[in-house]
Amino acid sequence: METVRINDYEIHPYDLKLDKIDDRKFLTLHFKVTHENYHDITTLLYKNDFIVKIPKKDIAFQANIANYSTSITNLYEEGNIGDYKLVLKEK
């Protein structure tokens, strides 16, 4: 499983796609968020100013959110797990 670091927070997406459009990188991540890491993820995403690193591919760039969605909104309830889709656009 690939590791993506967003502002030094590690995410392990189950699906990862890197595209280049008009000389900008677009990184699409699908990953699971649990009740236990929900607060950390939402706090991170609210910043909307990221340094993205994909260590295995030696890729790093500054980004912000181009698109974001989740399969569930009540991750504050213990035991819940959501699927997140996050698209980051290079600045």
Backbone as numpy.savetxt, mean C-alpha at the origin, in Angstrom:
# Nx Ny Nz CAx CAy CAz Cx Cy Cz
6.88 -14.07 -1.22 6.03 -12.88 -1.22 6.92 -11.63 -1.22
6.60 -10.71 -2.08 7.34 -9.46 -2.21 7.09 -8.57 -0.98
8.10 -7.80 -0.60 7.95 -6.82 0.46 8.00 -5.43 -0.14
7.05 -4.60 0.26 7.03 -3.19 -0.15 7.11 -2.37 1.13
8.01 -1.40 1.13 8.14 -0.51 2.29 7.56 0.84 1.91
6.60 1.29 2.69 5.99 2.61 2.49 6.30 3.40 3.75
7.15 4.42 3.61 7.63 5.18 4.77 8.13 4.25 5.87
8.88 3.24 5.49 9.47 2.25 6.39 8.47 1.32 7.06
7.21 1.33 6.62 6.23 0.36 7.10 6.18 -0.78 6.08
6.39 -2.00 6.54 6.42 -3.15 5.63 5.02 -3.65 5.32
4.78 -3.82 4.02 3.54 -4.42 3.54 3.93 -5.61 2.68
3.18 -6.70 2.82 3.44 -7.92 2.06 2.22 -8.19 1.17
2.20 -7.57 -0.01 1.04 -7.73 -0.88 0.95 -9.13 -1.47
-0.29 -9.60 -1.68 -0.48 -10.88 -2.35 -0.54 -10.67 -3.86
-0.64 -9.40 -4.28 -0.59 -9.06 -5.70 0.08 -7.70 -5.83
0.98 -7.59 -6.79 1.77 -6.38 -6.96 1.97 -6.15 -8.46
1.73 -4.92 -8.89 1.91 -4.59 -10.30 2.54 -3.21 -10.40
3.60 -3.10 -11.18 4.28 -1.83 -11.39 4.15 -1.45 -12.85
3.56 -0.28 -13.11 3.40 0.23 -14.47 4.10 1.57 -14.58
4.35 1.97 -15.81 4.91 3.29 -16.07 4.01 3.96 -17.10
3.45 5.11 -16.71 2.56 5.88 -17.58 3.05 7.32 -17.59
3.31 7.84 -18.78 3.79 9.22 -18.92 4.99 9.48 -18.02
5.95 8.59 -18.04 7.19 8.70 -17.26 6.99 8.68 -15.75
5.85 8.23 -15.28 5.60 8.09 -13.84 5.31 6.64 -13.51
5.82 6.20 -12.37 5.53 4.85 -11.90 4.16 4.83 -11.22
3.43 3.77 -11.45 2.18 3.49 -10.76 2.30 2.10 -10.17
2.18 2.02 -8.85 2.31 0.75 -8.14 0.95 0.37 -7.58
0.46 -0.80 -7.99 -0.82 -1.31 -7.50 -0.54 -2.46 -6.56
-1.08 -2.36 -5.35 -0.89 -3.37 -4.31 -2.24 -3.89 -3.86
-2.34 -5.19 -3.70 -3.49 -5.82 -3.04 -2.92 -6.51 -1.81
-3.48 -6.20 -0.64 -2.95 -6.78 0.60 -4.05 -6.90 1.64
-3.80 -7.76 2.60 -4.74 -8.00 3.70 -4.45 -7.05 4.85
-5.52 -6.56 5.45 -5.41 -5.73 6.66 -6.27 -6.38 7.73
-5.66 -6.60 8.88 -6.37 -7.22 10.00 -6.80 -6.16 11.00
-7.62 -6.59 11.92 -8.02 -5.72 13.02 -6.79 -5.19 13.75
-5.78 -6.04 13.89 -4.59 -5.67 14.66 -3.73 -4.61 13.97
-3.67 -4.60 12.64 -2.83 -3.58 11.97 -3.63 -2.48 11.28
-4.94 -2.48 11.47 -5.82 -1.49 10.85 -5.42 -0.05 11.22
-5.17 0.20 12.47 -4.82 1.56 12.90 -3.51 2.02 12.26
-2.51 1.14 12.24 -1.22 1.50 11.63 -1.37 1.81 10.14
-2.15 1.01 9.43 -2.35 1.22 7.99 -3.10 2.51 7.72
-4.18 2.75 8.45 -4.96 3.97 8.19 -4.16 5.22 8.54
-3.41 5.17 9.62 -2.56 6.31 9.99 -1.53 6.57 8.90
-0.93 5.52 8.38 0.05 5.64 7.30 -0.60 6.26 6.06
-1.74 5.74 5.64 -2.36 6.20 4.40 -2.87 7.64 4.49
-3.29 8.08 5.66 -3.75 9.46 5.82 -2.64 10.48 5.53
-1.39 10.07 5.68 -0.27 11.00 5.41 -0.22 11.38 3.94
-0.52 10.42 3.06 -0.55 10.63 1.60 0.71 11.32 1.07
1.83 11.01 1.66 3.13 11.51 1.22 4.13 10.40 1.56
4.56 9.65 0.54 5.26 8.41 0.80 6.61 8.31 0.10
7.49 7.58 0.73 8.69 7.07 0.07 8.45 5.57 -0.06
8.38 5.11 -1.29 8.07 3.71 -1.58 9.35 3.00 -1.98
9.56 1.83 -1.39 10.73 1.02 -1.73 10.30 -0.42 -1.95
10.84 -1.00 -3.02 10.68 -2.42 -3.28 12.09 -2.99 -3.28
12.56 -3.44 -2.12 13.97 -3.82 -1.97 14.47 -4.87 -2.97
13.68 -5.92 -3.22 14.14 -6.99 -4.12 14.34 -6.51 -5.55
13.64 -5.44 -5.93 13.76 -4.92 -7.30 14.63 -3.67 -7.36
15.17 -3.26 -6.21 16.00 -2.05 -6.13 15.28 -0.83 -6.70
14.01 -0.68 -6.29 13.17 0.44 -6.75 12.83 1.31 -5.56
12.92 2.62 -5.76 12.51 3.59 -4.73 12.00 4.84 -5.44
10.90 5.40 -4.92 10.37 6.64 -5.48 9.41 7.29 -4.48
9.20 8.59 -4.67 8.23 9.33 -3.86 6.87 9.20 -4.52
5.82 9.10 -3.70 4.49 8.84 -4.26 3.39 9.42 -3.39
2.20 9.46 -3.98 0.98 9.72 -3.24 -0.10 8.78 -3.78
-1.27 8.82 -3.15 -2.33 7.88 -3.50 -3.05 8.33 -4.76
-3.14 7.41 -5.73 -3.93 7.66 -6.93 -5.31 7.03 -6.79
-5.39 5.90 -6.07 -6.66 5.21 -5.87 -6.52 4.29 -4.66
-7.64 4.05 -4.00 -7.63 3.25 -2.79 -9.02 2.69 -2.56
-9.10 1.43 -2.18 -10.40 0.86 -1.82 -10.19 -0.29 -0.84
-11.25 -0.63 -0.14 -11.20 -1.73 0.82 -12.50 -2.53 0.73
-12.41 -3.80 1.03 -13.57 -4.69 0.97 -14.44 -4.60 2.22
-13.91 -3.97 3.26 -14.61 -3.95 4.55 -14.28 -2.65 5.28
-15.24 -2.12 5.98 -14.99 -0.85 6.68 -15.02 -0.98 8.19
-15.36 -2.15 8.70 -15.44 -2.29 10.17 -14.28 -3.13 10.72
-13.08 -2.77 10.33 -11.91 -3.49 10.83 -11.61 -3.18 12.30
-12.35 -2.28 12.88 -12.20 -2.02 14.31 -12.76 -3.17 15.13
-13.53 -4.07 14.47 -14.07 -5.23 15.17 -13.06 -6.37 15.14
-12.75 -6.90 16.29 -11.76 -7.96 16.43 -12.09 -9.16 15.53
-11.06 -9.69 14.87 -11.22 -10.86 14.02 -11.49 -10.55 12.56
-11.84 -9.31 12.24 -12.12 -8.95 10.86 -10.84 -8.76 10.06
-10.92 -9.13 8.77 -9.79 -8.98 7.84 -10.35 -8.40 6.55
-9.67 -7.37 6.04 -10.12 -6.74 4.80 -9.08 -6.86 3.70
-9.57 -6.82 2.47 -8.70 -6.76 1.30 -8.58 -5.31 0.89
-7.35 -4.81 0.83 -7.10 -3.44 0.43 -6.49 -3.42 -0.97
-6.91 -2.45 -1.75 -6.28 -2.17 -3.03 -5.76 -0.74 -2.94
-4.48 -0.57 -3.22 -3.84 0.72 -3.13 -3.04 0.96 -4.40
-3.29 2.10 -5.05 -2.53 2.49 -6.22 -1.75 3.75 -5.85
-0.45 3.65 -5.93 0.43 4.78 -5.62 1.01 5.33 -6.92
1.02 6.66 -7.02 1.52 7.34 -8.21 2.78 8.10 -7.87
3.81 7.94 -8.68 5.06 8.64 -8.47 4.83 10.14 -8.60
5.46 10.90 -7.70 5.34 12.36 -7.74 6.17 12.93 -8.86
